[in-house]
Amino acid sequence: MNITMIDRCGDFKQGTMYATLSEIESVLGKANCADDTTKVKHSWGFEVDGIRCGIWDYYGSHKQGLWSVYGPLDTLREVFPGKLIEK
């Protein structure tokens, strides 16, 4: 599995992931996408084997360990094994 960071996060929410900020940063590093700072504090854009994915918080959802995700959920489960990722 090849993860490449890109400067484009998800277009829309396709699912929810339950994780801590440090768990995401341990895989992807610090948030790398500029986003609407009135709504989003942390946002990542990346590709997994050429498939575009994204993760972001929404209005402080990261404080409850909830993240919006974009991309195939099976792919995201491979990147974050053991994390609950649901539609």
C-alpha positions in Angstrom: 0.0 0.0 0.0 1.4 3.3 -1.1 0.2 6.5 0.6 0.9 9.8 -1.1 -0.1 13.1 0.5 -1.9 15.6 -1.8 -3.3 19.1 -1.2 -6.9 18.2 -2.0 -9.1 16.7 0.7 -12.5 15.1 0.2 -15.3 16.6 -1.9 -18.0 15.5 0.5 -18.6 13.2 3.4 -18.8 9.5 2.5 -18.5 8.1 6.0 -17.4 8.5 9.6 -14.2 7.3 11.3 -13.7 7.0 15.0 -10.1 7.8 15.9 -7.9 10.2 17.9 -5.9 13.0 16.3 -2.7 11.3 17.3 -3.8 8.0 15.7 -4.4 9.8 12.4 -1.1 11.8 12.7 0.8 8.6 13.3 -0.2 7.4 9.8 -0.5 10.6 7.8 1.5 13.2 9.7 0.2 16.7 10.5 -2.9 17.9 8.7 -1.8 19.0 5.2 -4.9 20.7 3.6 -6.1 24.3 4.0 -9.8 24.2 4.7 -12.6 26.5 5.9 -11.1 27.4 9.3 -14.6 28.5 10.6 -15.7 24.8 10.2 -12.6 22.6 10.0 -9.5 22.5 12.2 -7.7 19.4 10.8 -7.8 18.2 7.2 -5.8 15.7 5.2 -5.7 14.9 1.6 -4.0 11.7 0.4 -4.0 9.0 -2.2 -3.8 5.3 -1.4 -2.4 3.4 -4.5 -3.7 6.2 -6.6 -7.2 6.4 -5.0 -8.0 9.8 -3.6 -9.1 10.0 0.1 -9.6 12.6 2.7 -10.2 13.0 6.4 -11.4 16.1 8.3 -13.1 17.2 11.4 -16.3 19.4 11.3 -17.2 21.9 13.9 -15.0 20.4 16.6 -16.0 16.8 15.9 -12.4 15.7 16.6 -13.0 16.4 20.3 -15.3 13.4 20.3 -13.0 11.4 18.1 -15.3 11.7 15.1 -13.9 12.4 11.6 -15.6 12.8 8.2 -14.0 10.7 5.5 -13.9 10.7 1.7 -12.9 7.7 -0.4 -13.7 4.0 -0.5 -14.3 2.8 3.0 -12.5 -0.5 2.4 -9.4 1.4 1.4 -9.6 3.6 4.5 -10.0 0.5 6.7 -6.7 -0.8 5.2 -5.0 2.5 6.1 -6.5 2.5 9.6 -7.0 -1.1 10.7 -9.0 -1.7 13.7 -10.7 1.8 13.5 -14.5 1.8 13.1 -15.2 3.4 9.8 -18.9 3.4 8.8 -21.2 5.0 6.3 
